[in-house]
C-alpha cells in the first residue's frame, strides 16, 4: 500500500473540508435566487429576478444568523440531552484523567472536561465551541473494554478533533442542515393545510404553485447540505485519526481500538442522528447495506476498514 505522509493527509483533508463548508451559503443563496426565478410572473425579466433577490437578501441573511446564533449557543445542552452524558470526576477514574492529562500536556493544550455515558457500547466523542466548553465524552463500555494504549489512541482522536476545530466545523454543518430541515417541515405542513383548504374552497391558485416550488427547493437544499455535512464529517474522521497517530506515535493502537469498536454494535448510545455524527463511530448507521455506494454517500463516517487501512500507512 502506498505510503501517505501525515502532514499531506492533514492538508488534503483541510482543503477539501474548506471547499465543502463554502458550499453551504452558496446553496442557500442559489436556492433563494431559483425561488424568485421560478415564481416570477410571465412579464418579468431576469433583471426583475435579480432585483427581487437583492431585496430579499438582507432578510435571508438575518434569518440565517438568528437561527445560527440560537443553535450555536444551545448545542451543549442539546448534546447532553441527546446522549445522557454526565461529568466524570477525577477520583472516580484516575486512569482516564491521567491519559487525557498526559496527552494535553504533551501538546500544551488546556485539559477539556471529561464526561461519561453509562452505556456498555464502545464509543466516544468530542464537543464544545470554545476552551470553556470543550469536552471529551467516553462510554462506560469503551473505558472498560480497551487497554491503556487503545484508550489513549481513542482519547487522542477526540483531542485531535478539538485541536483541529472539528467540533466547531461539525456544529456549523449541523446548523446549516437544520435550516433546510425546519424549512421543509414548515412548508410541507403549510402546503398540506393549503391543499385541504383549497379543495374545500375550489382551488389554491398561484399561491399553491409557489408553495410547491418552495417545498421542492427546500428538499433539494436539505439533500445537498446533508451530503456536504456527511462529506465534511468523513474527512475530519480521517484527519483526527492522523492527529491521534501524531500525538501517541502509535497508530497501531488506534487501529486495534477501531477493530474492537467495529466488533461490538453501538446501539442505544444517542437519541438523535445529527448528534450521532460526533461519535468516533456513528451508532445510528447500519453496518450492512447492499447499496454500498449510496451508503457511503450518506454516511457521516468512512468505513472502519478504510480508516484502519489508512492508519497502517503511517
N, C-alpha and C positions, 0 to 999 in steps of 0.2 A: 504493500500500500504506500502511496506517495506521502512523503513527509510534508507537513504544513507547519510553518513557524507560528509560534504563539502570537506574536505581535501582528503578523499578517492576518491571522484568523480574527483578531480583535478589530483591526482596521476595516476588514471586509464587512464584518457584522455591523459596525458603527455606521459605515457609509450606507449600507442597504437599509438600516433602520431609519436613518435620517430621511432618505428618499420616501420611505413608506409614510413617515409622520407628516411630511409635507402634503401628501395626498389627501389627508383628512379635510383641511379647509378648502382645498381645490374641489373636492367632491361636493361639499356644501354649497359653495358659490356657483359651481357649474350646474347643479340641480335647480337652484333658485332661478338662474338665468333660463334654463329649459322650461321651468314652470311658466314664466312670463311669455316665452316663445310659443308654447303650445296652447296657451289660453288667450292669446291676443285676438282681438276682433279682426274680421277679414280685411277691413280697410286700413289696418295698422301696418307700418313698415318695421324693418329691423331696427331702425333708429328709435322708433317708439318703444321697442323691447328694451334697448339699451337704457333709455330714459327711465322706464319703469323699474328696471333692475337697479340702477344707481339710486333711485328714490327709496327703494326698499332696503338697500344695503346697510344703512346705519341701524335700522330696526333688527335686521338679521344678526348683525354683529353684537348688538346689545343683548338680544335674546340668548345667543350662544354664550356670551360672557356671564350672564346671570346664572344660567344653568351650570356653567363650568365652575363658578365660584362656590355655588351650593354643594355640588358633588365633590369638589376638591377638599373642602373642609369637613365634609361628612363621611369621607371614605374610611377613616379609622373606626368609627362607630359601626359602620356598615360591615366591615370585615370582621370585627369582633362578634357582631351578632350572627353573621353567617357561619362562623367557624366554632363558636363557643370557646374561644381561647381565653386563658387566664394567665396572670403573671406567674412565672416560676421563680421562687425565692432561692437565693444562693445556698442557704442552709438545707434546702430541700434536695438539691442535686449539685454538689460541688464539682462533679465530673464535667457536666455540661458547661458550667460557668468557667472552669479552667480552660476548656477547649476554646470557647468563644473569646475569652480574655487574652489568651496567648496569641491567637491569630490577629486580634485587633492591635496588640502591642507591636507585633512584627511589622505592621504596616502603618503604625501611627494613627490608627482610627480610634474615634471615640466609641466606646462599647455601646452597642444598641441594647434596648430592652430585650429580655428573653421571656417568651410565653410558651405555654404548653397546651396542647389539646388532649384531653383524656380519651384517647381513641387508640385501638390496637393496630390501626393501619400504619404503614411506613411512609411518612410524608413530612414535608417541611416547606416553609415559605418565608419570604421577607416582605415587609410592608413599611409604610411611612412616607412622609413627604419632606421631612427635614430631620436634623440631628435630634430634636426633642421627641420625635415620634417614630424614628427608625426602630424596627422590631424584627427579631428572628423568632419564628414560631416553629416548634417541633412537636410531633405527636408522641404520645407515650410509647407507642409501638416502635418508632424509629430509634428512640433513646435506648430501649431495652434490647433490641434485636441486632444492632450494629456494634462492631468492636470500635475501639477508640480511633483507629486510623480511618475507618469508613465514616464514622460520625463526624470526624474532623473534616473530611472531604465534603460532606453534605453541608456542614456549617460554613465552610469556606465558599461553597457555591452560593449560599444565601448572602454572605457578606459581600461577595462579588457583585450581586445584584444591587446592593446598597452603594458600593463604591462606584459602579458604572451608571448610577442614577436610573437603573432599570425600573425600580419601583415607581418612580415618578412617571416615566415614559408609559408604563403599562396602565397606570391610573388615567393618564391623558387619553390613551386609546379607548379605554372602557367608557370614559365620559362621552367621547365623540360618538361611539356606537350607541350609547344610551339616548343621545339626542334623537337619532332616527328611530330607535325602538319606541320611544314615547310618542313621537310624531305619527308613526304608523298606527299605533293603537288608537290615538285620539281621532285621526282621520278616518280609520276603519269604522269606529263606533259612530262617528258623525255621518258617514256615508250610509251605514245600515239604517240609522234613525231617519235620515232624509229619504231613503228608499221606501221605508214603511209609510212615512208621511206623504211622500209623492204618490204612492199607489192609492192612498185614500183620497188624495186631492186631485188626482188625474194627471200626474206627471211632475218631473223635477225641473225640466228646462235646462238652461245653461248652467245653473248652479250645480246640478248633479254631475255634468260633464267635467266641470272644473275640479270638483272634489275627487272624481275618479282619476283624473290626471295627477292630482296631488298625491293620491294614495299610491299610484304606480311609481311615481318618482321617489316617494318615501321608502317604499320597499326596495327599490334599486339602490338607494343610498344606504339602507341598512345592510344589504348583502355586500356591497362594495367595502364599506367601512369595517364590516366583520372580517372580510378577507384580509384587509390591511392589518387589523388587530391581530389576527391569527399569525400572519407572517412576521410581524414585529416580535410577538411572543416567542416564536420558534427561533428567530435569530438571536434573541437575548439569552435563550437557554444555552445555545452553543457557546456564547461568549462567557456566560457565568461558569460553565464547565471549564473553559480555558483559564479563566481567572482563578478558579479553585486549584487547578494544577500548578499555577504560578505561585499561589500562596503556600501550598503544602509541599510542593515538589514531589508529590506522589499521585500522579494521575491514575495509577492502577488502583489506588484505594477508593477513589470516587467511582471508577468503573465497577469495582466489586460491589460497592453500595448500590449502584443503579441496578445491577443484576439481582440483588436481593429484593429491591423495591419492586422490580418488574414481576417477581415470582409470587408476590402477595397482592391480591386485588385491593385497591384503595377505594373502598366504598364507604359511604356514610360520613366522610370527613368534613364535607362542606355542603351547604344547602343551595348555594347559588352558583350558576355556571360562570358568571363574569368574575366571581372571586376565585373560582377553582383554577383559573389560568395562572394564578400567582404561585401555585404549588410546584415543587420540583417535579412531580408527576401529576397531571390533571386527573383527579378521581372521577370526573364526570364523563370522560371519553371512553368509548367502547374499544376494547382491545382487538376484537376480531370483526373484520368487515371485508366482504368480497370485493367491494369497490374501493380498493386501497388508494387509488389516485385522488378520488373525491374526499376520502377520509383525511388524507394528508393536507389537502387544500383548506379544509375546515377544522384542522387540528390546531390547538394552541401550543402543543409541544411536538418536537420532532420525535420519531420513534426511538425508544431507548436503545435499540440495537445500533442505530446510526450514531447516537451520542457516544456509546461505548467504543465504536469503531474510530471516531474522531479522537477520543481520549488516548487510544492506543497508538496514535500517530505521534504524540508528543514525546 
